C-alpha cells in the first residue's frame, strides 16, 4: 500500500488581503493623524493600501466611502 501525505488532500486556502481600495465617492482632501494632507480622491479611484495610514482606511470603510479590492496572494 503506497504512503500518501494527508496534506495532499487538504486544500490550502490563501487568505484574501485587501491590496487596494476603490473609492465610491469624491473626497477632496483628508487630514491624517500625523496632520499630513492626503487627496483629492475621485469616485472610481483605485488606491493601494500603503498610500494612506490604516486609521484613515478604517474610517473610510466605516463610513462607506471605499470598498476593498481583494487579490489572491
PDB file of N, CA, C, O and CB in Angstrom:
ATOM      1  N   UNK A   1       0.846  -1.181   0.000  1.00  0.00           N
ATOM      2  CA  UNK A   1       0.000   0.000   0.000  1.00  0.00           C
ATOM      3  C   UNK A   1       0.894   1.248   0.000  1.00  0.00           C
ATOM      4  O   UNK A   1       1.716   1.421   0.900  1.00  0.00           O
ATOM      5  CB  UNK A   1      -0.964  -0.004   1.231  1.00  0.00           C
ATOM      6  N   UNK A   2       0.737   2.106  -0.994  1.00  0.00           N
ATOM      7  CA  UNK A   2       1.606   3.290  -1.057  1.00  0.00           C
ATOM      8  C   UNK A   2       1.261   4.314   0.022  1.00  0.00           C
ATOM      9  O   UNK A   2       0.102   4.488   0.397  1.00  0.00           O
ATOM     10  CB  UNK A   2       1.504   3.943  -2.434  1.00  0.00           C
ATOM     11  N   UNK A   3       2.286   4.971   0.498  1.00  0.00           N
ATOM     12  CA  UNK A   3       2.080   6.012   1.502  1.00  0.00           C
ATOM     13  C   UNK A   3       1.769   7.330   0.810  1.00  0.00           C
ATOM     14  O   UNK A   3       2.442   7.719  -0.144  1.00  0.00           O
ATOM     15  CB  UNK A   3       3.322   6.155   2.415  1.00  0.00           C
ATOM     16  N   UNK A   4       0.759   7.998   1.296  1.00  0.00           N
ATOM     17  CA  UNK A   4       0.431   9.333   0.779  1.00  0.00           C
ATOM     18  C   UNK A   4       0.297  10.283   1.942  1.00  0.00           C
ATOM     19  O   UNK A   4      -0.078   9.899   3.050  1.00  0.00           O
ATOM     20  CB  UNK A   4      -0.874   9.315  -0.066  1.00  0.00           C
ATOM     21  N   UNK A   5       0.600  11.483   1.675  1.00  0.00           N
ATOM     22  CA  UNK A   5       0.514  12.504   2.707  1.00  0.00           C
ATOM     23  C   UNK A   5      -0.921  13.014   2.803  1.00  0.00           C
ATOM     24  O   UNK A   5      -1.591  13.214   1.790  1.00  0.00           O
ATOM     25  CB  UNK A   5       1.491  13.665   2.412  1.00  0.00           C
ATOM     26  N   UNK A   6      -1.374  13.217   4.013  1.00  0.00           N
ATOM     27  CA  UNK A   6      -2.709  13.793   4.205  1.00  0.00           C
ATOM     28  C   UNK A   6      -2.776  15.213   3.682  1.00  0.00           C
ATOM     29  O   UNK A   6      -3.844  15.686   3.294  1.00  0.00           O
ATOM     30  CB  UNK A   6      -3.096  13.766   5.680  1.00  0.00           C
ATOM     31  N   UNK A   7      -1.647  15.895   3.668  1.00  0.00           N
ATOM     32  CA  UNK A   7      -1.628  17.268   3.190  1.00  0.00           C
ATOM     33  C   UNK A   7      -1.937  17.357   1.702  1.00  0.00           C
ATOM     34  O   UNK A   7      -2.366  18.405   1.218  1.00  0.00           O
ATOM     35  CB  UNK A   7      -0.283  17.897   3.475  1.00  0.00           C
ATOM     36  N   UNK A   8      -1.724  16.277   0.983  1.00  0.00           N
ATOM     37  CA  UNK A   8      -2.029  16.285  -0.442  1.00  0.00           C
ATOM     38  C   UNK A   8      -3.534  16.408  -0.686  1.00  0.00           C
ATOM     39  O   UNK A   8      -3.956  16.887  -1.738  1.00  0.00           O
ATOM     40  CB  UNK A   8      -1.490  15.019  -1.105  1.00  0.00           C
ATOM     41  N   UNK A   9      -4.326  15.984   0.265  1.00  0.00           N
ATOM     42  CA  UNK A   9      -5.776  16.009   0.114  1.00  0.00           C
ATOM     43  C   UNK A   9      -6.429  17.246   0.704  1.00  0.00           C
ATOM     44  O   UNK A   9      -7.601  17.514   0.440  1.00  0.00           O
ATOM     45  CB  UNK A   9      -6.365  14.799   0.744  1.00  0.00           C
ATOM     46  N   UNK A  10      -5.698  17.988   1.487  1.00  0.00           N
ATOM     47  CA  UNK A  10      -6.230  19.191   2.124  1.00  0.00           C
ATOM     48  C   UNK A  10      -5.966  20.371   1.210  1.00  0.00           C
ATOM     49  O   UNK A  10      -4.825  20.641   0.835  1.00  0.00           O
ATOM     50  CB  UNK A  10      -5.597  19.422   3.533  1.00  0.00           C
ATOM     51  N   UNK A  11      -7.010  21.057   0.862  1.00  0.00           N
ATOM     52  CA  UNK A  11      -6.855  22.242   0.010  1.00  0.00           C
ATOM     53  C   UNK A  11      -6.430  23.421   0.885  1.00  0.00           C
ATOM     54  O   UNK A  11      -7.099  23.766   1.859  1.00  0.00           O
ATOM     55  CB  UNK A  11      -8.186  22.569  -0.761  1.00  0.00           C
ATOM     56  N   UNK A  12      -5.337  24.009   0.527  1.00  0.00           N
ATOM     57  CA  UNK A  12      -4.831  25.157   1.283  1.00  0.00           C
ATOM     58  C   UNK A  12      -5.496  26.400   0.730  1.00  0.00           C
ATOM     59  O   UNK A  12      -5.373  26.709  -0.456  1.00  0.00           O
ATOM     60  CB  UNK A  12      -3.267  25.265   1.200  1.00  0.00           C
ATOM     61  N   UNK A  13      -6.201  27.112   1.596  1.00  0.00           N
ATOM     62  CA  UNK A  13      -6.863  28.349   1.189  1.00  0.00           C
ATOM     63  C   UNK A  13      -5.954  29.522   1.509  1.00  0.00           C
ATOM     64  O   UNK A  13      -5.517  29.705   2.645  1.00  0.00           O
ATOM     65  CB  UNK A  13      -8.239  28.510   1.892  1.00  0.00           C
ATOM     66  N   UNK A  14      -5.687  30.296   0.500  1.00  0.00           N
ATOM     67  CA  UNK A  14      -4.909  31.510   0.717  1.00  0.00           C
ATOM     68  C   UNK A  14      -5.838  32.591   1.233  1.00  0.00           C
ATOM     69  O   UNK A  14      -6.962  32.749   0.757  1.00  0.00           O
ATOM     70  CB  UNK A  14      -4.192  31.966  -0.588  1.00  0.00           C
ATOM     71  N   UNK A  15      -5.357  33.320   2.199  1.00  0.00           N
ATOM     72  CA  UNK A  15      -6.151  34.388   2.791  1.00  0.00           C
ATOM     73  C   UNK A  15      -6.235  35.559   1.822  1.00  0.00           C
ATOM     74  O   UNK A  15      -5.235  35.978   1.240  1.00  0.00           O
ATOM     75  CB  UNK A  15      -5.550  34.839   4.141  1.00  0.00           C
ATOM     76  N   UNK A  16      -7.433  36.071   1.663  1.00  0.00           N
ATOM     77  CA  UNK A  16      -7.591  37.251   0.821  1.00  0.00           C
ATOM     78  C   UNK A  16      -7.102  38.463   1.591  1.00  0.00           C
ATOM     79  O   UNK A  16      -7.360  38.612   2.786  1.00  0.00           O
ATOM     80  CB  UNK A  16      -9.070  37.434   0.374  1.00  0.00           C
ATOM     81  N   UNK A  17      -6.405  39.307   0.894  1.00  0.00           N
ATOM     82  CA  UNK A  17      -5.884  40.508   1.532  1.00  0.00           C
ATOM     83  C   UNK A  17      -6.241  41.707   0.670  1.00  0.00           C
ATOM     84  O   UNK A  17      -6.088  41.676  -0.551  1.00  0.00           O
ATOM     85  CB  UNK A  17      -4.346  40.413   1.746  1.00  0.00           C
ATOM     86  N   UNK A  18      -6.713  42.754   1.311  1.00  0.00           N
ATOM     87  CA  UNK A  18      -7.041  43.968   0.574  1.00  0.00           C
ATOM     88  C   UNK A  18      -5.739  44.644   0.171  1.00  0.00           C
ATOM     89  O   UNK A  18      -5.007  45.165   1.013  1.00  0.00           O
ATOM     90  CB  UNK A  18      -7.936  44.929   1.423  1.00  0.00           C
ATOM     91  N   UNK A  19      -5.467  44.627  -1.108  1.00  0.00           N
ATOM     92  CA  UNK A  19      -4.252  45.249  -1.599  1.00  0.00           C
ATOM     93  C   UNK A  19      -4.523  46.689  -2.017  1.00  0.00           C
ATOM     94  O   UNK A  19      -3.601  47.491  -2.163  1.00  0.00           O
ATOM     95  CB  UNK A  19      -3.677  44.450  -2.770  1.00  0.00           C
ATOM     96  N   UNK A  20      -5.798  47.002  -2.208  1.00  0.00           N
ATOM     97  CA  UNK A  20      -6.176  48.343  -2.643  1.00  0.00           C
ATOM     98  C   UNK A  20      -7.619  48.604  -2.240  1.00  0.00           C
ATOM     99  O   UNK A  20      -8.345  47.694  -1.840  1.00  0.00           O
ATOM    100  CB  UNK A  20      -5.992  48.509  -4.177  1.00  0.00           C
ATOM    101  N   UNK A  21      -8.015  49.846  -2.353  1.00  0.00           N
ATOM    102  CA  UNK A  21      -9.390  50.243  -2.044  1.00  0.00           C
ATOM    103  C   UNK A  21      -9.942  51.059  -3.199  1.00  0.00           C
ATOM    104  O   UNK A  21      -9.229  51.865  -3.798  1.00  0.00           O
ATOM    105  CB  UNK A  21      -9.459  51.052  -0.716  1.00  0.00           C
ATOM    106  N   UNK A  22     -11.206  50.849  -3.507  1.00  0.00           N
ATOM    107  CA  UNK A  22     -11.895  51.554  -4.573  1.00  0.00           C
ATOM    108  C   UNK A  22     -12.780  52.626  -3.942  1.00  0.00           C
ATOM    109  O   UNK A  22     -13.628  52.320  -3.104  1.00  0.00           O
ATOM    110  CB  UNK A  22     -12.734  50.572  -5.452  1.00  0.00           C
ATOM    111  N   UNK A  23     -12.586  53.871  -4.339  1.00  0.00           N
ATOM    112  CA  UNK A  23     -13.379  54.971  -3.785  1.00  0.00           C
ATOM    113  C   UNK A  23     -14.771  54.977  -4.406  1.00  0.00           C
ATOM    114  O   UNK A  23     -14.912  54.898  -5.626  1.00  0.00           O
ATOM    115  CB  UNK A  23     -12.678  56.328  -4.025  1.00  0.00           C
ATOM    116  N   UNK A  24     -15.802  55.072  -3.562  1.00  0.00           N
ATOM    117  CA  UNK A  24     -17.191  55.084  -4.004  1.00  0.00           C
ATOM    118  C   UNK A  24     -17.734  56.496  -4.202  1.00  0.00           C
ATOM    119  O   UNK A  24     -18.796  56.685  -4.794  1.00  0.00           O
ATOM    120  CB  UNK A  24     -18.048  54.348  -3.009  1.00  0.00           C
ATOM    121  N   UNK A  25     -16.994  57.487  -3.699  1.00  0.00           N
ATOM    122  CA  UNK A  25     -17.415  58.893  -3.840  1.00  0.00           C
ATOM    123  C   UNK A  25     -16.196  59.800  -3.890  1.00  0.00           C
ATOM    124  O   UNK A  25     -15.089  59.396  -3.532  1.00  0.00           O
ATOM    125  CB  UNK A  25     -18.349  59.314  -2.672  1.00  0.00           C
ATOM    126  N   UNK A  26     -16.411  61.008  -4.329  1.00  0.00           N
ATOM    127  CA  UNK A  26     -15.334  62.003  -4.369  1.00  0.00           C
ATOM    128  C   UNK A  26     -15.003  62.483  -2.959  1.00  0.00           C
ATOM    129  O   UNK A  26     -15.899  62.754  -2.159  1.00  0.00           O
ATOM    130  CB  UNK A  26     -15.731  63.202  -5.264  1.00  0.00           C
ATOM    131  N   UNK A  27     -13.730  62.583  -2.669  1.00  0.00           N
ATOM    132  CA  UNK A  27     -13.272  63.130  -1.388  1.00  0.00           C
ATOM    133  C   UNK A  27     -12.189  64.148  -1.715  1.00  0.00           C
ATOM    134  O   UNK A  27     -11.129  63.781  -2.220  1.00  0.00           O
ATOM    135  CB  UNK A  27     -12.734  61.995  -0.410  1.00  0.00           C
ATOM    136  N   UNK A  28     -12.440  65.418  -1.433  1.00  0.00           N
ATOM    137  CA  UNK A  28     -11.489  66.464  -1.828  1.00  0.00           C
ATOM    138  C   UNK A  28     -10.154  66.399  -1.086  1.00  0.00           C
ATOM    139  O   UNK A  28      -9.098  66.572  -1.694  1.00  0.00           O
ATOM    140  CB  UNK A  28     -12.108  67.811  -1.604  1.00  0.00           C
ATOM    141  N   UNK A  29     -10.198  66.149   0.227  1.00  0.00           N
ATOM    142  CA  UNK A  29      -8.957  66.141   0.999  1.00  0.00           C
ATOM    143  C   UNK A  29      -9.204  65.438   2.327  1.00  0.00           C
ATOM    144  O   UNK A  29     -10.293  65.515   2.896  1.00  0.00           O
ATOM    145  CB  UNK A  29      -8.430  67.589   1.230  1.00  0.00           C
ATOM    146  N   UNK A  30      -8.172  64.750   2.811  1.00  0.00           N
ATOM    147  CA  UNK A  30      -8.243  64.056   4.099  1.00  0.00           C
ATOM    148  C   UNK A  30      -7.061  64.511   4.931  1.00  0.00           C
ATOM    149  O   UNK A  30      -5.934  64.570   4.438  1.00  0.00           O
ATOM    150  CB  UNK A  30      -8.246  62.494   3.921  1.00  0.00           C
ATOM    151  N   UNK A  31      -7.315  64.834   6.197  1.00  0.00           N
ATOM    152  CA  UNK A  31      -6.235  65.179   7.122  1.00  0.00           C
ATOM    153  C   UNK A  31      -5.958  63.943   7.968  1.00  0.00           C
ATOM    154  O   UNK A  31      -6.845  63.447   8.663  1.00  0.00           O
ATOM    155  CB  UNK A  31      -6.607  66.428   8.023  1.00  0.00           C
ATOM    156  N   UNK A  32      -4.732  63.452   7.906  1.00  0.00           N
ATOM    157  CA  UNK A  32      -4.351  62.240   8.616  1.00  0.00           C
ATOM    158  C   UNK A  32      -4.031  62.491  10.079  1.00  0.00           C
ATOM    159  O   UNK A  32      -3.989  63.637  10.526  1.00  0.00           O
ATOM    160  CB  UNK A  32      -3.171  61.608   7.947  1.00  0.00           C
ATOM    161  N   UNK A  33      -3.802  61.396  10.833  1.00  0.00           N
ATOM    162  CA  UNK A  33      -3.479  61.524  12.257  1.00  0.00           C
ATOM    163  C   UNK A  33      -2.134  62.211  12.496  1.00  0.00           C
ATOM    164  O   UNK A  33      -1.874  62.721  13.586  1.00  0.00           O
ATOM    165  CB  UNK A  33      -3.472  60.154  12.909  1.00  0.00           C
ATOM    166  N   UNK A  34      -1.283  62.220  11.468  1.00  0.00           N
ATOM    167  CA  UNK A  34       0.010  62.892  11.587  1.00  0.00           C
ATOM    168  C   UNK A  34      -0.051  64.326  11.045  1.00  0.00           C
ATOM    169  O   UNK A  34       0.982  64.951  10.803  1.00  0.00           O
ATOM    170  CB  UNK A  34       1.088  62.093  10.843  1.00  0.00           C
ATOM    171  N   UNK A  35      -1.278  64.838  10.859  1.00  0.00           N
ATOM    172  CA  UNK A  35      -1.572  66.183  10.355  1.00  0.00           C
ATOM    173  C   UNK A  35      -1.059  66.403   8.925  1.00  0.00           C
ATOM    174  O   UNK A  35      -0.834  67.536   8.501  1.00  0.00           O
ATOM    175  CB  UNK A  35      -0.960  67.222  11.281  1.00  0.00           C
ATOM    176  N   UNK A  36      -0.884  65.315   8.206  1.00  0.00           N
ATOM    177  CA  UNK A  36      -0.499  65.391   6.804  1.00  0.00           C
ATOM    178  C   UNK A  36      -1.767  65.339   5.957  1.00  0.00           C
ATOM    179  O   UNK A  36      -2.738  64.675   6.319  1.00  0.00           O
ATOM    180  CB  UNK A  36       0.485  64.236   6.421  1.00  0.00           C
ATOM    181  N   UNK A  37      -1.751  66.040   4.834  1.00  0.00           N
ATOM    182  CA  UNK A  37      -2.930  66.079   3.958  1.00  0.00           C
ATOM    183  C   UNK A  37      -2.801  65.049   2.847  1.00  0.00           C
ATOM    184  O   UNK A  37      -1.731  64.864   2.267  1.00  0.00           O
ATOM    185  CB  UNK A  37      -3.121  67.487   3.358  1.00  0.00           C
ATOM    186  N   UNK A  38      -3.923  64.380   2.561  1.00  0.00           N
ATOM    187  CA  UNK A  38      -3.985  63.372   1.502  1.00  0.00           C
ATOM    188  C   UNK A  38      -5.151  63.713   0.580  1.00  0.00           C
ATOM    189  O   UNK A  38      -6.192  64.187   1.036  1.00  0.00           O
ATOM    190  CB  UNK A  38      -4.141  61.929   2.095  1.00  0.00           C
ATOM    191  N   UNK A  39      -4.972  63.471  -0.718  1.00  0.00           N
ATOM    192  CA  UNK A  39      -6.078  63.698  -1.634  1.00  0.00           C
ATOM    193  C   UNK A  39      -5.698  64.676  -2.711  1.00  0.00           C
ATOM    194  O   UNK A  39      -4.557  65.135  -2.746  1.00  0.00           O
ATOM    195  CB  UNK A  39      -7.292  64.194  -0.892  1.00  0.00           C
ATOM    196  N   UNK A  40      -6.594  65.003  -3.568  1.00  0.00           N
ATOM    197  CA  UNK A  40      -8.003  64.607  -3.658  1.00  0.00           C
ATOM    198  C   UNK A  40      -8.162  63.214  -4.277  1.00  0.00           C
ATOM    199  O   UNK A  40      -7.293  62.744  -5.010  1.00  0.00           O
ATOM    200  CB  UNK A  40      -8.788  65.636  -4.481  1.00  0.00           C
ATOM    201  N   UNK A  41      -9.289  62.567  -3.967  1.00  0.00           N
ATOM    202  CA  UNK A  41      -9.631  61.260  -4.499  1.00  0.00           C
ATOM    203  C   UNK A  41     -10.972  61.367  -5.218  1.00  0.00           C
ATOM    204  O   UNK A  41     -11.907  61.987  -4.711  1.00  0.00           O
ATOM    205  CB  UNK A  41      -9.682  60.188  -3.371  1.00  0.00           C
ATOM    206  N   UNK A  42     -11.060  60.770  -6.383  1.00  0.00           N
ATOM    207  CA  UNK A  42     -12.289  60.785  -7.184  1.00  0.00           C
ATOM    208  C   UNK A  42     -12.985  59.443  -7.109  1.00  0.00           C
ATOM    209  O   UNK A  42     -12.352  58.417  -6.859  1.00  0.00           O
ATOM    210  CB  UNK A  42     -11.985  61.141  -8.646  1.00  0.00           C
ATOM    211  N   UNK A  43     -14.291  59.453  -7.326  1.00  0.00           N
ATOM    212  CA  UNK A  43     -15.063  58.218  -7.379  1.00  0.00           C
ATOM    213  C   UNK A  43     -14.461  57.327  -8.470  1.00  0.00           C
ATOM    214  O   UNK A  43     -14.244  57.773  -9.597  1.00  0.00           O
ATOM    215  CB  UNK A  43     -16.586  58.507  -7.653  1.00  0.00           C
ATOM    216  N   UNK A  44     -14.193  56.062  -8.120  1.00  0.00           N
ATOM    217  CA  UNK A  44     -13.609  55.133  -9.071  1.00  0.00           C
ATOM    218  C   UNK A  44     -12.104  54.996  -8.976  1.00  0.00           C
ATOM    219  O   UNK A  44     -11.523  54.134  -9.636  1.00  0.00           O
ATOM    220  CB  UNK A  44     -13.964  55.544 -10.431  1.00  0.00           C
ATOM    221  N   UNK A  45     -11.455  55.832  -8.166  1.00  0.00           N
ATOM    222  CA  UNK A  45     -10.006  55.717  -7.985  1.00  0.00           C
ATOM    223  C   UNK A  45      -9.684  54.430  -7.227  1.00  0.00           C
ATOM    224  O   UNK A  45     -10.358  54.082  -6.257  1.00  0.00           O
ATOM    225  CB  UNK A  45      -9.441  56.953  -7.226  1.00  0.00           C
ATOM    226  N   UNK A  46      -8.652  53.733  -7.679  1.00  0.00           N
ATOM    227  CA  UNK A  46      -8.163  52.534  -7.007  1.00  0.00           C
ATOM    228  C   UNK A  46      -6.837  52.903  -6.367  1.00  0.00           C
ATOM    229  O   UNK A  46      -5.866  53.203  -7.062  1.00  0.00           O
ATOM    230  CB  UNK A  46      -8.009  51.317  -8.003  1.00  0.00           C
ATOM    231  N   UNK A  47      -6.796  52.882  -5.035  1.00  0.00           N
ATOM    232  CA  UNK A  47      -5.632  53.369  -4.290  1.00  0.00           C
ATOM    233  C   UNK A  47      -5.061  52.235  -3.458  1.00  0.00           C
ATOM    234  O   UNK A  47      -5.805  51.532  -2.774  1.00  0.00           O
ATOM    235  CB  UNK A  47      -6.008  54.576  -3.386  1.00  0.00           C
ATOM    236  N   UNK A  48      -3.741  52.048  -3.508  1.00  0.00           N
ATOM    237  CA  UNK A  48      -3.105  50.985  -2.736  1.00  0.00           C
ATOM    238  C   UNK A  48      -3.190  51.294  -1.249  1.00  0.00           C
ATOM    239  O   UNK A  48      -3.232  52.454  -0.840  1.00  0.00           O
ATOM    240  CB  UNK A  48      -1.636  50.803  -3.163  1.00  0.00           C
ATOM    241  N   UNK A  49      -3.216  50.233  -0.451  1.00  0.00           N
ATOM    242  CA  UNK A  49      -3.405  50.417   0.986  1.00  0.00           C
ATOM    243  C   UNK A  49      -2.237  51.130   1.658  1.00  0.00           C
ATOM    244  O   UNK A  49      -2.403  51.671   2.751  1.00  0.00           O
ATOM    245  CB  UNK A  49      -3.618  49.084   1.643  1.00  0.00           C
ATOM    246  N   UNK A  50      -1.073  51.145   1.041  1.00  0.00           N
ATOM    247  CA  UNK A  50       0.081  51.825   1.621  1.00  0.00           C
ATOM    248  C   UNK A  50       0.066  53.331   1.408  1.00  0.00           C
ATOM    249  O   UNK A  50       0.896  54.050   1.965  1.00  0.00           O
ATOM    250  CB  UNK A  50       1.339  51.259   1.047  1.00  0.00           C
ATOM    251  N   UNK A  51      -0.876  53.809   0.605  1.00  0.00           N
ATOM    252  CA  UNK A  51      -0.924  55.242   0.299  1.00  0.00           C
ATOM    253  C   UNK A  51      -1.484  56.071   1.454  1.00  0.00           C
ATOM    254  O   UNK A  51      -1.188  57.261   1.564  1.00  0.00           O
ATOM    255  CB  UNK A  51      -1.761  55.475  -0.943  1.00  0.00           C
ATOM    256  N   UNK A  52      -2.287  55.451   2.310  1.00  0.00           N
ATOM    257  CA  UNK A  52      -2.886  56.151   3.449  1.00  0.00           C
ATOM    258  C   UNK A  52      -2.654  55.340   4.717  1.00  0.00           C
ATOM    259  O   UNK A  52      -2.517  54.118   4.647  1.00  0.00           O
ATOM    260  CB  UNK A  52      -4.406  56.391   3.222  1.00  0.00           C
ATOM    261  N   UNK A  53      -2.609  55.995   5.872  1.00  0.00           N
ATOM    262  CA  UNK A  53      -2.486  55.262   7.135  1.00  0.00           C
ATOM    263  C   UNK A  53      -3.710  54.366   7.393  1.00  0.00           C
ATOM    264  O   UNK A  53      -4.807  54.642   6.908  1.00  0.00           O
ATOM    265  CB  UNK A  53      -2.304  56.250   8.300  1.00  0.00           C
ATOM    266  N   UNK A  54      -3.503  53.304   8.156  1.00  0.00           N
ATOM    267  CA  UNK A  54      -4.579  52.349   8.464  1.00  0.00           C
ATOM    268  C   UNK A  54      -5.780  53.005   9.130  1.00  0.00           C
ATOM    269  O   UNK A  54      -6.923  52.624   8.879  1.00  0.00           O
ATOM    270  CB  UNK A  54      -4.053  51.251   9.358  1.00  0.00           C
ATOM    271  N   UNK A  55      -5.518  53.984   9.972  1.00  0.00           N
ATOM    272  CA  UNK A  55      -6.617  54.648  10.675  1.00  0.00           C
ATOM    273  C   UNK A  55      -7.586  55.300   9.693  1.00  0.00           C
ATOM    274  O   UNK A  55      -8.800  55.265   9.890  1.00  0.00           O
ATOM    275  CB  UNK A  55      -6.070  55.698  11.649  1.00  0.00           C
ATOM    276  N   UNK A  56      -7.042  55.891   8.642  1.00  0.00           N
ATOM    277  CA  UNK A  56      -7.884  56.549   7.641  1.00  0.00           C
ATOM    278  C   UNK A  56      -8.704  55.514   6.880  1.00  0.00           C
ATOM    279  O   UNK A  56      -9.895  55.717   6.647  1.00  0.00           O
ATOM    280  CB  UNK A  56      -7.023  57.378   6.661  1.00  0.00           C
ATOM    281  N   UNK A  57      -8.066  54.391   6.487  1.00  0.00           N
ATOM    282  CA  UNK A  57      -8.815  53.345   5.779  1.00  0.00           C
ATOM    283  C   UNK A  57      -9.964  52.832   6.643  1.00  0.00           C
ATOM    284  O   UNK A  57     -11.059  52.589   6.136  1.00  0.00           O
ATOM    285  CB  UNK A  57      -7.882  52.176   5.387  1.00  0.00           C
ATOM    286  N   UNK A  58      -9.726  52.667   7.932  1.00  0.00           N
ATOM    287  CA  UNK A  58     -10.769  52.171   8.829  1.00  0.00           C
ATOM    288  C   UNK A  58     -11.962  53.124   8.863  1.00  0.00           C
ATOM    289  O   UNK A  58     -13.110  52.681   8.815  1.00  0.00           O
ATOM    290  CB  UNK A  58     -10.208  51.976  10.246  1.00  0.00           C
ATOM    291  N   UNK A  59     -11.702  54.414   8.945  1.00  0.00           N
ATOM    292  CA  UNK A  59     -12.780  55.412   8.977  1.00  0.00           C
ATOM    293  C   UNK A  59     -13.531  55.434   7.643  1.00  0.00           C
ATOM    294  O   UNK A  59     -14.761  55.479   7.622  1.00  0.00           O
ATOM    295  CB  UNK A  59     -12.211  56.818   9.295  1.00  0.00           C
ATOM    296  N   UNK A  60     -12.789  55.403   6.529  1.00  0.00           N
ATOM    297  CA  UNK A  60     -13.431  55.420   5.214  1.00  0.00           C
ATOM    298  C   UNK A  60     -14.288  54.174   4.997  1.00  0.00           C
ATOM    299  O   UNK A  60     -15.361  54.260   4.400  1.00  0.00           O
ATOM    300  CB  UNK A  60     -12.375  55.527   4.110  1.00  0.00           C
ATOM    301  N   UNK A  61     -13.826  53.019   5.476  1.00  0.00           N
ATOM    302  CA  UNK A  61     -14.615  51.786   5.366  1.00  0.00           C
ATOM    303  C   UNK A  61     -15.885  51.890   6.211  1.00  0.00           C
ATOM    304  O   UNK A  61     -16.968  51.510   5.766  1.00  0.00           O
ATOM    305  CB  UNK A  61     -13.775  50.560   5.807  1.00  0.00           C
ATOM    306  N   UNK A  62     -15.744  52.403   7.418  1.00  0.00           N
ATOM    307  CA  UNK A  62     -16.882  52.521   8.330  1.00  0.00           C
ATOM    308  C   UNK A  62     -17.957  53.454   7.761  1.00  0.00           C
ATOM    309  O   UNK A  62     -19.152  53.221   7.944  1.00  0.00           O
ATOM    310  CB  UNK A  62     -16.412  53.033   9.700  1.00  0.00           C
ATOM    311  N   UNK A  63     -17.526  54.492   7.083  1.00  0.00           N
ATOM    312  CA  UNK A  63     -18.465  55.463   6.507  1.00  0.00           C
ATOM    313  C   UNK A  63     -18.960  55.069   5.120  1.00  0.00           C
ATOM    314  O   UNK A  63     -19.806  55.757   4.549  1.00  0.00           O
ATOM    315  CB  UNK A  63     -17.814  56.821   6.434  1.00  0.00           C
ATOM    316  N   UNK A  64     -18.447  53.974   4.573  1.00  0.00           N
ATOM    317  CA  UNK A  64     -18.894  53.505   3.273  1.00  0.00           C
ATOM    318  C   UNK A  64     -18.352  54.292   2.096  1.00  0.00           C
ATOM    319  O   UNK A  64     -18.950  54.289   1.021  1.00  0.00           O
ATOM    320  CB  UNK A  64     -20.359  53.529   3.227  1.00  0.00           C
ATOM    321  N   UNK A  65     -17.237  54.960   2.284  1.00  0.00           N
ATOM    322  CA  UNK A  65     -16.661  55.777   1.220  1.00  0.00           C
ATOM    323  C   UNK A  65     -15.750  54.967   0.300  1.00  0.00           C
ATOM    324  O   UNK A  65     -15.496  55.368  -0.835  1.00  0.00           O
ATOM    325  CB  UNK A  65     -15.886  56.933   1.818  1.00  0.00           C
ATOM    326  N   UNK A  66     -15.257  53.819   0.794  1.00  0.00           N
ATOM    327  CA  UNK A  66     -14.384  52.969  -0.017  1.00  0.00           C
ATOM    328  C   UNK A  66     -14.840  51.519   0.069  1.00  0.00           C
ATOM    329  O   UNK A  66     -15.531  51.111   1.002  1.00  0.00           O
ATOM    330  CB  UNK A  66     -12.915  53.099   0.439  1.00  0.00           C
ATOM    331  N   UNK A  67     -14.431  50.762  -0.931  1.00  0.00           N
ATOM    332  CA  UNK A  67     -14.725  49.333  -0.978  1.00  0.00           C
ATOM    333  C   UNK A  67     -13.393  48.618  -1.159  1.00  0.00           C
ATOM    334  O   UNK A  67     -12.614  48.999  -2.033  1.00  0.00           O
ATOM    335  CB  UNK A  67     -15.743  48.976  -2.140  1.00  0.00           C
ATOM    336  N   UNK A  68     -13.103  47.585  -0.354  1.00  0.00           N
ATOM    337  CA  UNK A  68     -11.823  46.891  -0.512  1.00  0.00           C
ATOM    338  C   UNK A  68     -11.768  46.124  -1.826  1.00  0.00           C
ATOM    339  O   UNK A  68     -12.767  45.560  -2.272  1.00  0.00           O
ATOM    340  CB  UNK A  68     -11.588  45.936   0.659  1.00  0.00           C
ATOM    341  N   UNK A  69     -10.607  46.112  -2.430  1.00  0.00           N
ATOM    342  CA  UNK A  69     -10.353  45.373  -3.661  1.00  0.00           C
ATOM    343  C   UNK A  69      -9.424  44.229  -3.276  1.00  0.00           C
ATOM    344  O   UNK A  69      -8.280  44.455  -2.883  1.00  0.00           O
ATOM    345  CB  UNK A  69      -9.725  46.295  -4.799  1.00  0.00           C
ATOM    346  N   UNK A  70      -9.923  42.994  -3.390  1.00  0.00           N
ATOM    347  CA  UNK A  70      -9.176  41.843  -2.931  1.00  0.00           C
ATOM    348  C   UNK A  70      -8.404  41.179  -4.054  1.00  0.00           C
ATOM    349  O   UNK A  70      -8.857  41.116  -5.196  1.00  0.00           O
ATOM    350  CB  UNK A  70     -10.100  40.852  -2.293  1.00  0.00           C
ATOM    351  N   UNK A  71      -7.225  40.686  -3.700  1.00  0.00           N
ATOM    352  CA  UNK A  71      -6.387  39.931  -4.631  1.00  0.00           C
ATOM    353  C   UNK A  71      -5.949  38.647  -3.946  1.00  0.00           C
ATOM    354  O   UNK A  71      -5.693  38.647  -2.742  1.00  0.00           O
ATOM    355  CB  UNK A  71      -5.150  40.768  -5.097  1.00  0.00           C
ATOM    356  N   UNK A  72      -5.861  37.566  -4.687  1.00  0.00           N
ATOM    357  CA  UNK A  72      -5.312  36.326  -4.157  1.00  0.00           C
ATOM    358  C   UNK A  72      -3.803  36.455  -4.136  1.00  0.00           C
ATOM    359  O   UNK A  72      -3.191  36.828  -5.137  1.00  0.00           O
ATOM    360  CB  UNK A  72      -5.761  35.093  -5.000  1.00  0.00           C
ATOM    361  N   UNK A  73      -3.209  36.150  -3.010  1.00  0.00           N
ATOM    362  CA  UNK A  73      -1.751  36.216  -2.901  1.00  0.00           C
ATOM    363  C   UNK A  73      -1.187  34.824  -2.766  1.00  0.00           C
ATOM    364  O   UNK A  73       0.029  34.658  -2.661  1.00  0.00           O
ATOM    365  CB  UNK A  73      -1.322  37.086  -1.708  1.00  0.00           C
TER     366      UNK A  73
END
